[in-house]
Amino acid sequence: MASRDDIKFLNNPNIGQKHKKYCRFKKFGIRHIDYKDPDFLLQFVNEQGKILPRRLTGNSLKYQKRVAIAIKRARLLSLMPYVTDLYK
Amino acid sequence: MKNYEVTFIVDPVLSGDEIKQAAQTYQDMLEQEQCKIVHVERMGLRQLAYPINRRSSGVYFCIEFETETGNFIPKMDLSFRRDERIMRFLTIKLDKYGVKYNDDKRKGLIGKKRTEEETVVPVVAKAPPVKAEKKPPVKEETASVTTPIAKSEEE
């Protein structure tokens, strides 16, 4: 019998496998999101500086709201841009 | 007891002493209002993400304090608005997790370890450099997407 390693696939079978998303704040027990830490908040925006949806980040509703507030505060203090290009 | 945190940006064009003085003004004001100042963080000269009043950088300060009532906060905000040395400010109320976070951060439990000198309340730190005309670093974006695709076998 041929093992799985012997089978040649036309496409890489690892592409398109679904990983379960999780809320990192719940998982690691982060209770407070600091608006003075733009490097951390960078993970939750796209290249244009827009806030990524929960659909992509996997955050729970509670923490997504807090992330959004922290990003908006960082923007006010000019720690993060409102609009930009090639931010990452 | 309520905990608050006020962050403000001082105009970098002022001299080192004037910047210190601006921060000290608000520290004194808080003490007058019977606030307990928990911590003063001098975040130093930073590049702004977008220009404010045609300045491309600013000196950041963050004061955390404790008070019985927040009645004087509108008054403090007003004096921030009237002060020409202050470019931007933000006052927020901290919940218990925020207080704990700041406490842990000071102990160095969160993130990178910071040097001592600049985070002590009795102010003896050096004045931040005043020259402020740096160009924002332009990040080069290399959009190289590599998709590992297994090659089809050709016989």
gemmi code that builds the backbone of each chain (N, CA, C; Angstrom):
import gemmi

chains = {
    "A": [
        ("MET", (0.836, -1.203, 0.000), (0.000, 0.000, 0.000), (0.867, 1.248, 0.000)),
        ("ALA", (0.475, 2.186, -0.776), (1.212, 3.457, -0.792), (0.768, 4.289, 0.403)),
        ("SER", (1.753, 4.880, 1.105), (1.386, 5.763, 2.218), (1.009, 7.131, 1.653)),
        ("ARG", (0.568, 8.008, 2.523), (0.106, 9.321, 2.085), (1.254, 10.130, 1.459)),
        ("ASP", (2.474, 9.879, 1.924), (3.613, 10.626, 1.392), (3.886, 10.296, -0.062)),
        ("ASP", (3.480, 9.105, -0.463), (3.763, 8.700, -1.839), (2.788, 9.304, -2.835)),
        ("ILE", (1.655, 9.731, -2.341), (0.633, 10.237, -3.260), (1.028, 11.628, -3.733)),
        ("LYS", (0.979, 11.817, -5.040), (1.287, 13.151, -5.571), (-0.025, 13.886, -5.805)),
        ("PHE", (-0.069, 15.104, -5.265), (-1.269, 15.908, -5.450), (-0.999, 16.966, -6.504)),
        ("LEU", (-2.046, 17.307, -7.198), (-1.906, 18.397, -8.160), (-1.748, 19.728, -7.433)),
        ("ASN", (-2.483, 19.887, -6.375), (-2.365, 21.105, -5.590), (-1.919, 20.746, -4.187)),
        ("ASN", (-1.322, 21.696, -3.505), (-0.888, 21.471, -2.132), (-2.111, 21.246, -1.237)),
        ("PRO", (-2.212, 20.076, -0.640), (-3.422, 19.806, 0.157), (-3.485, 20.616, 1.441)),
        ("ASN", (-2.348, 21.245, 1.829), (-2.360, 22.031, 3.063), (-3.013, 23.399, 2.885)),
        ("ILE", (-3.173, 23.800, 1.610), (-3.815, 25.085, 1.370), (-5.316, 24.933, 1.574)),
        ("GLY", (-5.884, 25.861, 2.286), (-7.325, 25.837, 2.450), (-7.782, 25.053, 3.662)),
        ("GLN", (-6.817, 24.513, 4.431), (-7.239, 23.855, 5.666), (-7.649, 24.911, 6.674)),
        ("LYS", (-8.728, 24.651, 7.360), (-9.232, 25.672, 8.276), (-8.639, 25.508, 9.668)),
        ("HIS", (-8.101, 26.610, 10.183), (-7.664, 26.619, 11.568), (-8.735, 27.327, 12.366)),
        ("LYS", (-8.994, 26.792, 13.523), (-10.010, 27.419, 14.369), (-9.466, 28.746, 14.885)),
        ("LYS", (-10.237, 29.822, 14.671), (-9.816, 31.118, 15.196), (-10.150, 31.204, 16.671)),
        ("TYR", (-9.401, 32.033, 17.378), (-9.684, 32.195, 18.802), (-9.439, 33.640, 19.192)),
        ("CYS", (-10.024, 33.991, 20.322), (-9.814, 35.344, 20.841), (-8.558, 35.345, 21.689)),
        ("ARG", (-7.560, 36.095, 21.280), (-6.286, 36.023, 22.003), (-6.374, 36.636, 23.394)),
        ("PHE", (-7.320, 37.574, 23.558), (-7.437, 38.213, 24.876), (-7.996, 37.230, 25.891)),
        ("LYS", (-8.964, 36.428, 25.435), (-9.517, 35.412, 26.327), (-8.497, 34.321, 26.587)),
        ("LYS", (-7.805, 33.936, 25.529), (-6.904, 32.803, 25.645), (-5.742, 33.107, 26.592)),
        ("PHE", (-5.185, 34.346, 26.461), (-4.014, 34.674, 27.274), (-4.360, 35.523, 28.498)),
        ("GLY", (-5.633, 35.748, 28.712), (-6.040, 36.475, 29.915), (-5.642, 37.929, 29.934)),
        ("ILE", (-5.682, 38.595, 28.780), (-5.367, 40.032, 28.739), (-6.654, 40.793, 29.054)),
        ("ARG", (-6.637, 41.616, 30.109), (-7.871, 42.265, 30.517), (-7.899, 43.730, 30.119)),
        ("HIS", (-6.752, 44.309, 29.852), (-6.722, 45.734, 29.545), (-5.903, 45.959, 28.289)),
        ("ILE", (-6.430, 46.766, 27.404), (-5.725, 47.039, 26.157), (-5.201, 48.461, 26.212)),
        ("ASP", (-3.905, 48.606, 26.087), (-3.275, 49.910, 26.267), (-3.264, 50.673, 24.945)),
        ("TYR", (-3.799, 51.890, 24.992), (-3.827, 52.699, 23.763), (-2.468, 53.337, 23.486)),
        ("LYS", (-1.551, 53.286, 24.440), (-0.244, 53.913, 24.244), (0.767, 52.952, 23.629)),
        ("ASP", (0.296, 51.829, 23.165), (1.192, 50.800, 22.636), (0.838, 50.515, 21.162)),
        ("PRO", (1.246, 51.404, 20.254), (0.818, 51.242, 18.860), (1.360, 49.981, 18.192)),
        ("ASP", (2.485, 49.478, 18.693), (3.035, 48.268, 18.070), (2.111, 47.072, 18.269)),
        ("PHE", (1.466, 47.044, 19.422), (0.536, 45.948, 19.683), (-0.733, 46.114, 18.847)),
        ("LEU", (-1.223, 47.338, 18.770), (-2.472, 47.598, 18.052), (-2.314, 47.422, 16.547)),
        ("LEU", (-1.062, 47.436, 16.117), (-0.771, 47.273, 14.688), (-1.325, 45.951, 14.151)),
        ("GLN", (-1.454, 44.981, 15.022), (-1.955, 43.665, 14.598), (-3.427, 43.710, 14.195)),
        ("PHE", (-4.134, 44.752, 14.610), (-5.572, 44.779, 14.387), (-5.987, 45.775, 13.319)),
        ("VAL", (-5.039, 46.273, 12.550), (-5.385, 47.173, 11.453), (-4.772, 46.633, 10.163)),
        ("ASN", (-5.315, 47.066, 9.046), (-4.729, 46.663, 7.774), (-3.703, 47.693, 7.319)),
        ("GLU", (-3.225, 47.523, 6.116), (-2.167, 48.399, 5.611), (-2.572, 49.860, 5.542)),
        ("GLN", (-3.868, 50.073, 5.366), (-4.339, 51.454, 5.268), (-4.673, 52.051, 6.628)),
        ("GLY", (-4.439, 51.290, 7.671), (-4.736, 51.779, 9.015), (-6.176, 51.593, 9.423)),
        ("LYS", (-6.928, 50.789, 8.672), (-8.330, 50.547, 9.027), (-8.421, 49.387, 10.028)),
        ("ILE", (-9.396, 49.471, 10.880), (-9.579, 48.412, 11.879), (-10.119, 47.163, 11.198)),
        ("LEU", (-9.474, 46.032, 11.450), (-9.914, 44.774, 10.840), (-11.166, 44.251, 11.537)),
        ("PRO", (-12.023, 43.578, 10.796), (-13.241, 43.051, 11.413), (-12.969, 41.823, 12.276)),
        ("ARG", (-13.915, 41.523, 13.106), (-13.855, 40.360, 13.971), (-13.725, 39.066, 13.173)),
        ("ARG", (-14.349, 39.099, 12.017), (-14.297, 37.973, 11.086), (-12.846, 37.549, 10.825)),
        ("LEU", (-11.948, 38.509, 10.751), (-10.552, 38.208, 10.441), (-9.683, 38.069, 11.688)),
        ("THR", (-9.934, 38.896, 12.694), (-9.054, 38.843, 13.862), (-9.439, 37.709, 14.808)),
        ("GLY", (-10.716, 37.320, 14.806), (-11.155, 36.247, 15.695), (-11.426, 36.703, 17.105)),
        ("ASN", (-11.393, 38.016, 17.361), (-11.632, 38.505, 18.715), (-13.076, 38.285, 19.132)),
        ("SER", (-13.284, 38.161, 20.428), (-14.651, 38.102, 20.916), (-15.234, 39.510, 20.849)),
        ("LEU", (-16.548, 39.577, 20.925), (-17.221, 40.872, 20.742), (-16.729, 41.893, 21.774)),
        ("LYS", (-16.627, 41.428, 23.012), (-16.215, 42.310, 24.107), (-14.853, 42.934, 23.825)),
        ("TYR", (-13.909, 42.107, 23.397), (-12.558, 42.630, 23.225), (-12.379, 43.339, 21.887)),
        ("GLN", (-13.162, 42.959, 20.913), (-13.096, 43.700, 19.649), (-13.500, 45.157, 19.875)),
        ("LYS", (-14.520, 45.337, 20.714), (-14.975, 46.704, 21.011), (-13.872, 47.478, 21.720)),
        ("ARG", (-13.181, 46.806, 22.620), (-12.124, 47.493, 23.367), (-10.922, 47.786, 22.479)),
        ("VAL", (-10.638, 46.863, 21.572), (-9.548, 47.111, 20.616), (-9.886, 48.342, 19.789)),
        ("ALA", (-11.137, 48.412, 19.344), (-11.544, 49.539, 18.502), (-11.391, 50.849, 19.265)),
        ("ILE", (-11.787, 50.837, 20.537), (-11.665, 52.059, 21.343), (-10.194, 52.433, 21.515)),
        ("ALA", (-9.357, 51.426, 21.780), (-7.930, 51.704, 21.985), (-7.301, 52.272, 20.716)),
        ("ILE", (-7.686, 51.734, 19.559), (-7.130, 52.238, 18.303), (-7.565, 53.682, 18.081)),
        ("LYS", (-8.826, 53.964, 18.392), (-9.319, 55.322, 18.171), (-8.623, 56.320, 19.098)),
        ("ARG", (-8.326, 55.877, 20.312), (-7.589, 56.751, 21.231), (-6.163, 56.976, 20.742)),
        ("ALA", (-5.556, 55.906, 20.236), (-4.194, 56.034, 19.717), (-4.158, 56.975, 18.522)),
        ("ARG", (-5.234, 56.940, 17.727), (-5.294, 57.843, 16.571), (-5.393, 59.293, 17.026)),
        ("LEU", (-6.185, 59.530, 18.033), (-6.357, 60.901, 18.529), (-5.027, 61.472, 18.993)),
        ("LEU", (-4.236, 60.638, 19.658), (-2.951, 61.104, 20.178), (-1.837, 60.997, 19.149)),
        ("SER", (-2.220, 60.735, 17.923), (-1.256, 60.678, 16.827), (-0.212, 59.578, 17.018)),
        ("LEU", (-0.587, 58.531, 17.738), (0.303, 57.381, 17.844), (0.086, 56.439, 16.667)),
        ("MET", (-1.120, 56.505, 16.101), (-1.430, 55.742, 14.888), (-2.072, 56.693, 13.888)),
        ("PRO", (-1.908, 56.429, 12.596), (-2.515, 57.319, 11.611), (-4.012, 57.036, 11.411)),
        ("TYR", (-4.736, 58.062, 10.997), (-6.136, 57.849, 10.614), (-6.199, 57.197, 9.239)),
        ("VAL", (-5.477, 57.771, 8.304), (-5.425, 57.210, 6.950), (-3.961, 57.156, 6.513)),
        ("THR", (-3.630, 56.125, 5.803), (-2.254, 55.993, 5.357), (-2.167, 54.925, 4.265)),
        ("ASP", (-0.963, 54.699, 3.824), (-0.704, 53.622, 2.868), (0.558, 52.910, 3.309)),
        ("LEU", (0.642, 51.665, 3.002), (1.842, 50.879, 3.319), (2.238, 51.005, 4.784)),
        ("TYR", (1.237, 50.805, 5.650), (1.478, 51.017, 7.067), (2.299, 49.877, 7.671)),
        ("LYS", (2.162, 48.681, 7.079), (2.844, 47.537, 7.705), (4.146, 47.185, 7.011)),
    ],
    "B": [
        ("MET", (-12.674, 56.081, 45.489), (-11.472, 56.467, 44.747), (-11.616, 56.131, 43.266)),
        ("LYS", (-11.321, 57.107, 42.490), (-11.360, 56.871, 41.046), (-9.976, 57.088, 40.473)),
        ("ASN", (-9.653, 56.315, 39.490), (-8.347, 56.441, 38.857), (-8.497, 57.023, 37.467)),
        ("TYR", (-7.674, 57.985, 37.175), (-7.692, 58.602, 35.857), (-6.289, 58.609, 35.280)),
        ("GLU", (-6.254, 58.871, 33.992), (-4.958, 58.944, 33.331), (-5.060, 60.047, 32.288)),
        ("VAL", (-4.134, 60.966, 32.304), (-4.163, 62.021, 31.290), (-2.852, 61.986, 30.497)),
        ("THR", (-3.006, 61.915, 29.191), (-1.852, 61.905, 28.301), (-1.888, 63.194, 27.497)),
        ("PHE", (-0.773, 63.855, 27.375), (-0.773, 65.071, 26.556), (0.532, 65.217, 25.787)),
        ("ILE", (0.452, 65.974, 24.698), (1.604, 66.196, 23.834), (2.023, 67.651, 23.969)),
        ("VAL", (3.281, 67.870, 24.309), (3.805, 69.229, 24.452), (4.557, 69.590, 23.171)),
        ("ASP", (4.436, 70.838, 22.804), (5.113, 71.351, 21.615), (6.633, 71.148, 21.723)),
        ("PRO", (7.254, 70.491, 20.757), (8.693, 70.214, 20.861), (9.584, 71.418, 20.565)),
        ("VAL", (8.986, 72.505, 20.060), (9.788, 73.675, 19.706), (10.297, 74.394, 20.963)),
        ("LEU", (9.567, 74.207, 22.068), (9.974, 74.842, 23.325), (11.297, 74.255, 23.803)),
        ("SER", (11.963, 75.006, 24.661), (13.227, 74.503, 25.190), (12.951, 73.420, 26.236)),
        ("GLY", (13.997, 72.679, 26.567), (13.852, 71.568, 27.502), (13.223, 71.976, 28.823)),
        ("ASP", (13.636, 73.137, 29.330), (13.106, 73.599, 30.607), (11.634, 73.935, 30.513)),
        ("GLU", (11.282, 74.574, 29.395), (9.887, 74.978, 29.222), (8.969, 73.768, 29.129)),
        ("ILE", (9.477, 72.719, 28.494), (8.687, 71.505, 28.371), (8.453, 70.888, 29.743)),
        ("LYS", (9.519, 70.851, 30.524), (9.409, 70.316, 31.883), (8.427, 71.133, 32.696)),
        ("GLN", (8.541, 72.448, 32.503), (7.687, 73.362, 33.256), (6.219, 73.144, 32.912)),
        ("ALA", (5.953, 72.929, 31.618), (4.581, 72.697, 31.170), (4.008, 71.469, 31.853)),
        ("ALA", (4.823, 70.413, 31.921), (4.349, 69.193, 32.565), (4.166, 69.412, 34.058)),
        ("GLN", (5.088, 70.192, 34.630), (5.043, 70.434, 36.070), (3.803, 71.228, 36.465)),
        ("THR", (3.393, 72.167, 35.567), (2.205, 72.973, 35.820), (1.003, 72.087, 36.135)),
        ("TYR", (0.834, 71.063, 35.321), (-0.342, 70.218, 35.478), (-0.193, 69.281, 36.657)),
        ("GLN", (1.050, 68.908, 36.945), (1.294, 68.086, 38.124), (0.912, 68.864, 39.385)),
        ("ASP", (1.338, 70.135, 39.423), (1.019, 70.984, 40.567), (-0.481, 71.195, 40.684)),
        ("MET", (-1.112, 71.396, 39.529), (-2.545, 71.648, 39.509), (-3.301, 70.457, 40.097)),
        ("LEU", (-2.868, 69.257, 39.727), (-3.506, 68.055, 40.248), (-3.306, 67.946, 41.754)),
        ("GLU", (-2.111, 68.302, 42.208), (-1.846, 68.208, 43.634), (-2.689, 69.210, 44.418)),
        ("GLN", (-2.895, 70.366, 43.807), (-3.751, 71.374, 44.445), (-5.164, 70.861, 44.653)),
        ("GLU", (-5.613, 70.029, 43.723), (-6.982, 69.504, 43.786), (-7.064, 68.258, 44.667)),
        ("GLN", (-6.089, 68.066, 45.516), (-6.033, 66.910, 46.420), (-6.040, 65.565, 45.676)),
        ("CYS", (-5.308, 65.529, 44.587), (-5.176, 64.261, 43.880), (-3.909, 63.588, 44.349)),
        ("LYS", (-3.958, 62.280, 44.302), (-2.742, 61.545, 44.609), (-2.139, 61.133, 43.274)),
        ("ILE", (-0.976, 61.672, 42.965), (-0.350, 61.324, 41.694), (0.322, 59.967, 41.844)),
        ("VAL", (-0.138, 59.026, 41.041), (0.387, 57.666, 41.153), (1.714, 57.560, 40.411)),
        ("HIS", (1.707, 58.135, 39.231), (2.899, 57.967, 38.414), (2.926, 59.012, 37.298)),
        ("VAL", (4.114, 59.465, 36.957), (4.266, 60.341, 35.792), (5.178, 59.625, 34.818)),
        ("GLU", (4.653, 59.364, 33.646), (5.488, 58.709, 32.650), (5.890, 59.721, 31.602)),
        ("ARG", (7.214, 59.825, 31.379), (7.684, 60.715, 30.326), (8.017, 59.824, 29.156)),
        ("MET", (7.125, 59.884, 28.167), (7.327, 59.007, 27.015), (8.341, 59.605, 26.040)),
        ("GLY", (8.655, 60.865, 26.263), (9.725, 61.481, 25.480), (9.295, 61.964, 24.104)),
        ("LEU", (10.281, 62.364, 23.339), (10.032, 62.889, 21.997), (9.678, 61.745, 21.061)),
        ("ARG", (8.552, 61.883, 20.401), (8.121, 60.836, 19.472), (7.705, 61.463, 18.151)),
        ("GLN", (7.835, 60.674, 17.123), (7.351, 61.074, 15.810), (5.821, 60.977, 15.811)),
        ("LEU", (5.140, 61.977, 15.301), (3.689, 61.907, 15.209), (3.299, 61.104, 13.973)),
        ("ALA", (2.167, 60.444, 14.057), (1.705, 59.653, 12.918), (1.157, 60.548, 11.806)),
        ("TYR", (0.714, 61.730, 12.185), (0.260, 62.715, 11.197), (0.544, 64.089, 11.791)),
        ("PRO", (0.770, 65.109, 10.974), (1.146, 66.408, 11.551), (0.006, 67.078, 12.319)),
        ("ILE", (0.350, 67.685, 13.446), (-0.597, 68.487, 14.225), (0.014, 69.875, 14.316)),
        ("ASN", (-0.739, 70.892, 13.944), (-0.253, 72.277, 13.950), (1.098, 72.418, 13.239)),
        ("ARG", (1.263, 71.702, 12.160), (2.487, 71.727, 11.350), (3.725, 71.215, 12.089)),
        ("ARG", (3.510, 70.471, 13.134), (4.641, 69.846, 13.829), (4.635, 68.364, 13.471)),
        ("SER", (5.834, 67.834, 13.294), (5.892, 66.418, 12.929), (6.319, 65.543, 14.095)),
        ("SER", (6.591, 66.163, 15.247), (6.908, 65.359, 16.428), (6.397, 66.071, 17.667)),
        ("GLY", (6.399, 65.372, 18.773), (5.902, 65.957, 20.010), (6.471, 65.242, 21.209)),
        ("VAL", (6.394, 65.914, 22.358), (6.903, 65.314, 23.597), (5.704, 64.818, 24.392)),
        ("TYR", (5.678, 63.520, 24.644), (4.525, 62.901, 25.296), (4.752, 62.786, 26.802)),
        ("PHE", (3.679, 63.077, 27.535), (3.681, 62.859, 28.979), (2.410, 62.108, 29.345)),
        ("CYS", (2.494, 61.309, 30.370), (1.309, 60.590, 30.826), (1.293, 60.608, 32.346)),
        ("ILE", (0.232, 61.184, 32.917), (0.119, 61.268, 34.375), (-1.046, 60.395, 34.827)),
        ("GLU", (-0.763, 59.495, 35.737), (-1.827, 58.672, 36.302), (-2.108, 59.194, 37.694)),
        ("PHE", (-3.359, 59.402, 38.027), (-3.670, 59.933, 39.359), (-4.951, 59.349, 39.918)),
        ("GLU", (-5.106, 59.579, 41.214), (-6.194, 58.994, 41.971), (-6.924, 60.134, 42.645)),
        ("THR", (-8.233, 60.123, 42.630), (-8.974, 61.213, 43.252), (-10.325, 60.721, 43.767)),
        ("GLU", (-10.881, 61.459, 44.719), (-12.178, 61.078, 45.273), (-13.289, 61.355, 44.278)),
        ("THR", (-13.273, 62.574, 43.734), (-14.303, 62.943, 42.765), (-13.625, 63.438, 41.496)),
        ("GLY", (-14.328, 63.327, 40.401), (-13.773, 63.801, 39.146), (-14.290, 65.171, 38.774)),
        ("ASN", (-14.728, 65.959, 39.774), (-15.419, 67.218, 39.476), (-14.548, 68.250, 38.780)),
        ("PHE", (-13.254, 68.214, 39.076), (-12.388, 69.266, 38.547), (-11.884, 68.938, 37.145)),
        ("ILE", (-12.212, 67.743, 36.643), (-11.640, 67.333, 35.354), (-12.061, 68.234, 34.193)),
        ("PRO", (-13.335, 68.663, 34.117), (-13.670, 69.630, 33.052), (-12.828, 70.893, 33.124)),
        ("LYS", (-12.535, 71.311, 34.348), (-11.704, 72.506, 34.552), (-10.279, 72.283, 34.015)),
        ("MET", (-9.778, 71.085, 34.293), (-8.425, 70.760, 33.829), (-8.385, 70.695, 32.301)),
        ("ASP", (-9.428, 70.090, 31.725), (-9.493, 69.992, 30.265), (-9.513, 71.377, 29.636)),
        ("LEU", (-10.253, 72.284, 30.289), (-10.340, 73.644, 29.763), (-8.967, 74.313, 29.764)),
        ("SER", (-8.223, 74.106, 30.837), (-6.904, 74.744, 30.893), (-5.945, 74.102, 29.887)),
        ("PHE", (-6.161, 72.825, 29.586), (-5.373, 72.199, 28.525), (-5.672, 72.856, 27.183)),
        ("ARG", (-6.955, 73.121, 26.951), (-7.362, 73.725, 25.674), (-6.793, 75.120, 25.523)),
        ("ARG", (-6.729, 75.841, 26.654), (-6.276, 77.238, 26.576), (-4.766, 77.347, 26.479)),
        ("ASP", (-4.083, 76.275, 26.854), (-2.630, 76.309, 26.915), (-2.058, 76.106, 25.515)),
        ("GLU", (-1.274, 77.057, 25.085), (-0.734, 76.959, 23.721), (0.413, 75.969, 23.615)),
        ("ARG", (0.980, 75.616, 24.758), (2.107, 74.682, 24.721), (1.639, 73.250, 24.484)),
        ("ILE", (0.361, 73.001, 24.763), (-0.172, 71.641, 24.645), (-0.778, 71.444, 23.261)),
        ("MET", (-0.323, 70.445, 22.563), (-0.839, 70.205, 21.222), (-2.077, 69.319, 21.248)),
        ("ARG", (-2.097, 68.334, 22.122), (-3.221, 67.391, 22.164), (-3.257, 66.780, 23.558)),
        ("PHE", (-4.447, 66.460, 24.038), (-4.513, 65.777, 25.339), (-5.668, 64.793, 25.342)),
        ("LEU", (-5.608, 63.847, 26.249), (-6.672, 62.857, 26.385), (-6.743, 62.431, 27.841)),
        ("THR", (-7.935, 62.571, 28.422), (-8.131, 62.125, 29.807), (-9.042, 60.913, 29.787)),
        ("ILE", (-8.624, 59.838, 30.410), (-9.514, 58.676, 30.479), (-9.583, 58.170, 31.911)),
        ("LYS", (-10.693, 57.474, 32.169), (-10.865, 56.849, 33.472), (-10.385, 55.417, 33.357)),
        ("LEU", (-9.651, 54.985, 34.355), (-9.127, 53.621, 34.329), (-10.019, 52.714, 35.171)),
        ("ASP", (-10.281, 51.517, 34.643), (-10.962, 50.535, 35.487), (-9.903, 49.750, 36.263)),
        ("LYS", (-10.337, 48.780, 37.032), (-9.371, 48.104, 37.914), (-8.322, 47.343, 37.110)),
        ("TYR", (-8.711, 46.871, 35.934), (-7.726, 46.152, 35.122), (-6.680, 47.115, 34.561)),
        ("GLY", (-7.140, 48.317, 34.241), (-6.207, 49.325, 33.747), (-5.191, 49.708, 34.814)),
        ("VAL", (-5.668, 49.835, 36.046), (-4.770, 50.187, 37.140), (-3.741, 49.081, 37.334)),
        ("LYS", (-4.228, 47.854, 37.265), (-3.336, 46.709, 37.463), (-2.317, 46.623, 36.316)),
        ("TYR", (-2.810, 46.888, 35.122), (-1.929, 46.849, 33.951), (-0.793, 47.857, 34.096)),
        ("ASN", (-1.140, 49.086, 34.487), (-0.114, 50.121, 34.630), (0.880, 49.771, 35.726)),
        ("ASP", (0.340, 49.164, 36.787), (1.196, 48.761, 37.894), (2.187, 47.686, 37.439)),
        ("ASP", (1.666, 46.712, 36.719), (2.526, 45.626, 36.220), (3.553, 46.146, 35.238)),
        ("LYS", (3.117, 47.102, 34.436), (4.015, 47.645, 33.419), (5.195, 48.343, 34.074)),
        ("ARG", (4.906, 49.032, 35.174), (5.958, 49.733, 35.888), (6.948, 48.763, 36.517)),
        ("LYS", (6.415, 47.621, 36.935), (7.304, 46.617, 37.520), (8.080, 45.862, 36.456)),
        ("GLY", (7.709, 46.100, 35.204), (8.434, 45.445, 34.122), (7.917, 44.056, 33.808)),
        ("LEU", (6.679, 43.767, 34.247), (6.124, 42.441, 33.964), (5.569, 42.344, 32.555)),
        ("ILE", (5.219, 43.511, 31.977), (4.610, 43.515, 30.656), (5.589, 44.067, 29.642)),
        ("GLY", (5.715, 43.380, 28.554), (6.498, 43.884, 27.430), (7.972, 43.995, 27.745)),
        ("LYS", (8.611, 44.949, 27.074), (10.058, 45.106, 27.183), (10.446, 45.716, 28.518)),
        ("LYS", (11.619, 45.433, 28.964), (12.144, 46.069, 30.167), (12.605, 47.479, 29.799)),
        ("ARG", (12.168, 48.463, 30.594), (12.582, 49.831, 30.288), (13.655, 50.299, 31.274)),
        ("THR", (14.400, 51.287, 30.863), (15.452, 51.806, 31.743), (14.817, 52.593, 32.881)),
        ("GLU", (15.471, 52.639, 34.034), (14.871, 53.237, 35.231), (14.695, 54.745, 35.042)),
        ("GLU", (15.793, 55.476, 35.131), (15.837, 56.943, 35.112), (14.553, 57.670, 34.706)),
        ("GLU", (14.023, 57.322, 33.528), (12.971, 58.162, 32.959), (11.604, 57.936, 33.590)),
        ("THR", (11.446, 56.961, 34.477), (10.117, 56.675, 35.004), (9.977, 56.946, 36.498)),
        ("VAL", (10.720, 57.903, 37.024), (10.632, 58.205, 38.448), (9.896, 59.522, 38.645)),
        ("VAL", (9.052, 59.605, 39.660), (8.216, 60.793, 39.847), (9.013, 62.032, 40.243)),
        ("PRO", (9.882, 62.006, 41.280), (10.698, 63.203, 41.537), (11.633, 63.438, 40.354)),
        ("VAL", (11.399, 64.551, 39.683), (11.967, 64.682, 38.349), (13.426, 65.111, 38.378)),
        ("VAL", (14.300, 64.225, 37.970), (15.708, 64.586, 37.828), (16.233, 64.164, 36.466)),
        ("ALA", (15.298, 63.710, 35.611), (15.743, 63.190, 34.309), (16.246, 64.318, 33.424)),
        ("LYS", (16.998, 63.917, 32.417), (17.551, 64.904, 31.484), (16.444, 65.459, 30.592)),
        ("ALA", (16.678, 66.636, 30.072), (15.711, 67.223, 29.160), (15.764, 66.481, 27.830)),
        ("PRO", (14.588, 66.215, 27.246), (14.607, 65.569, 25.934), (15.151, 66.502, 24.861)),
        ("PRO", (15.779, 65.974, 23.863), (16.320, 66.835, 22.797), (15.212, 67.621, 22.103)),
        ("VAL", (15.523, 68.843, 21.753), (14.479, 69.730, 21.269), (14.382, 69.745, 19.746)),
        ("LYS", (15.481, 69.467, 19.108), (15.453, 69.456, 17.641), (14.434, 68.443, 17.148)),
        ("ALA", (13.605, 68.859, 16.248), (12.479, 67.993, 15.934), (12.128, 67.923, 14.454)),
        ("GLU", (13.111, 68.028, 13.610), (12.779, 67.999, 12.192), (13.318, 66.745, 11.507)),
        ("LYS", (12.793, 65.635, 11.984), (13.195, 64.385, 11.336), (12.152, 64.010, 10.312)),
        ("LYS", (12.602, 63.361, 9.305), (11.631, 62.882, 8.324), (11.049, 61.562, 8.810)),
        ("PRO", (9.734, 61.356, 8.601), (9.164, 60.076, 9.012), (9.782, 58.931, 8.209)),
        ("PRO", (10.116, 57.853, 8.902), (10.737, 56.742, 8.175), (9.748, 56.094, 7.204)),
        ("VAL", (10.145, 56.050, 5.982), (9.281, 55.454, 4.961), (9.591, 53.970, 4.892)),
        ("LYS", (8.584, 53.230, 5.177), (8.806, 51.788, 5.179), (8.686, 51.234, 3.765)),
        ("GLU", (9.662, 50.454, 3.423), (9.630, 49.805, 2.114), (8.772, 48.548, 2.225)),
        ("GLU", (7.846, 48.500, 1.362), (6.953, 47.340, 1.392), (7.331, 46.379, 0.274)),
        ("THR", (7.657, 45.210, 0.685), (7.958, 44.202, -0.316), (6.808, 43.205, -0.340)),
        ("ALA", (6.015, 43.386, -1.318), (4.832, 42.536, -1.424), (5.164, 41.267, -2.191)),
        ("SER", (5.771, 40.393, -1.480), (6.112, 39.145, -2.133), (5.301, 38.028, -1.484)),
        ("VAL", (4.353, 37.578, -2.179), (3.486, 36.533, -1.654), (3.966, 35.193, -2.214)),
        ("THR", (4.309, 34.344, -1.330), (4.776, 33.040, -1.782), (3.728, 31.996, -1.454)),
        ("THR", (3.190, 31.444, -2.458), (2.211, 30.391, -2.240), (2.851, 29.057, -2.567)),
        ("PRO", (3.026, 28.258, -1.551), (3.628, 26.955, -1.816), (2.647, 26.031, -2.542)),
        ("ILE", (2.927, 25.810, -3.754), (2.060, 24.938, -4.546), (2.885, 23.721, -4.975)),
        ("ALA", (2.369, 22.618, -4.639), (3.086, 21.399, -5.013), (3.087, 21.249, -6.528)),
        ("LYS", (4.221, 20.919, -7.026), (4.321, 20.800, -8.478), (3.628, 19.528, -8.958)),
        ("SER", (2.952, 19.713, -9.997), (2.311, 18.522, -10.560), (3.381, 17.666, -11.231)),
        ("GLU", (3.197, 16.452, -11.065), (4.222, 15.552, -11.608), (4.004, 15.344, -13.098)),
        ("GLU", (5.063, 15.463, -13.789), (4.943, 15.266, -15.229), (5.746, 14.040, -15.627)),
        ("GLU", (5.081, 13.213, -16.266), (5.715, 11.953, -16.649), (6.299, 12.082, -18.043)),
    ],
}
model = gemmi.Model(1)
for chain_id, residues in chains.items():
    chain = gemmi.Chain(chain_id)
    for i, (resn, *xyz) in enumerate(residues, 1):
        res = gemmi.Residue()
        res.name, res.seqid = resn, gemmi.SeqId(i, " ")
        for name, pos in zip(("N", "CA", "C"), xyz):
            atom = gemmi.Atom()
            atom.name, atom.element = name, gemmi.Element(name[0])
            atom.pos, atom.b_iso = gemmi.Position(*pos), 0.0
            res.add_atom(atom)
        chain.add_residue(res)
    model.add_chain(chain)
structure = gemmi.Structure()
structure.add_model(model)
structure.setup_entities()
